[in-house]
Amino acid sequence: MQELGNAINESLSDSERIAAAIGEIKHAGYDVFLVLEATIGFNKREDAEEDGDELEAIPQGTTSTGKIRWTSQDQKFLKALKIAVDEEVR
């Protein structure tokens, strides 16, 4: 996980597009700080069941339907952006 975090940080730092946008903001007289939040999840692959390993339970507050898992935070975020999600998708 640490390596993934380092890779994301490095790719942002090396981005000419991000650097240009930050440069324009600084040129306009503003101090800039960038805070990104990433949620990274891990799930065992289904072949783990053959080895006798159990899959982790879905965290409390998570709705799971097929391939999409919605947390209450996801739903609040989408609602704040005024994005409607069909009941079938949830």
HUVENJO-V22739 format. One record per run of one state. SS is the DSSP state (hx for helix, st for strand, lp for the rest). FROM is the first residue (numbers start at 0). TO is the last residue. Records with the same first field share a line. If there is no record, write none. Layout:
SS = FROM-TO / FROM-TO
This chain:
lp = 0-0 / 13-14 / 27-44 / 51-60 / 65-66 / 80-89
hx = 1-12 / 15-26 / 45-50 / 71-79
st = 61-64 / 67-70
